[in-house]
Amino acid sequence: GHVPPEVVNKIKDELGYDRPILVQYKEYLGNIARGDFGTTITDRRSVGDIIVVNGAATLELTFYAMIVAIVVGVTFGMVAGRYRDTWIDGGGRLFGILIYATPVFFLGLMAQLFFGSYLGWLPTSDRASPLVDATLQTHTHIYTIDTLWNGDWDAFVDVVKHLILPAVTLGLVTAGVFIRLVRVNVIRTMKDDYIEAARARGINERSVVYHHAFRNALVPVITVV
């Protein structure tokens, strides 16, 4: 509000904002096609670099959250389907419904409050401690890979500690989908003719469930994953 008009006009001219909007848009699309996303107005940082760094953080979080979702969702869903209409099945279904219905931001805040503030077990923000973040030599901007690449185990442990809360929180919410999906498919598969044939041949129930039914029940789950 206190910048002189001539300074504002000079900045607009440098940034090209004084040209027709269609000309600006055409030039912008052309630059994007060449991989040039421009620079920020405030500190002239490369937008492409920002996307790479933040995109790597997102990719890292998504990957580990998906591992949590698959492990929890498939395990709970398989057990619930195996023990259909028992208290185990009821508990698994209830957990899946509640965890999926819980807003992820609320679950995250409660996890920060309990495990971070009350118990002090895990850090509640950032990707790493300030010292690690400042000294880490990055190659991929994915911290778990970079710390292993550098052979710095202390930094790796620090990064994993910072990753646990967000990855588990996001993974648990996604696991709610997998629990119900795996359960339904296990129940459906257990009714197929080849399962009855396997039982008729005297194969024990554990092998029937985990070696025959479970593998086929995972086919639609893999599609969703």
HELIX and SHEET records of a PDB file:
HELIX    1   1 PRO A    5  LEU A   15  1                                  11    
HELIX    2   2 ILE A   21  ALA A   33  1                                  13    
HELIX    3   3 VAL A   47  ARG A   82  1                                  36    
HELIX    4   4 TRP A   87  ALA A  101  1                                  15    
HELIX    5   5 VAL A  104  ALA A  111  1                                   8    
HELIX    6   6 GLN A  112  TYR A  118  3                                   7    
HELIX    7   7 PRO A  130  THR A  135  1                                   6    
HELIX    8   8 TYR A  143  ASN A  150  1                                   8    
HELIX    9   9 TRP A  153  MET A  190  1                                  38    
HELIX   10  10 ASP A  193  ALA A  200  1                                   8    
HELIX   11  11 GLU A  205  SER A  207  1                                   3    
HELIX   12  12 VAL A  208  ALA A  213  3                                   6    
HELIX   13  13 PHE A  214  VAL A  224  1                                  11    
END                                                                             
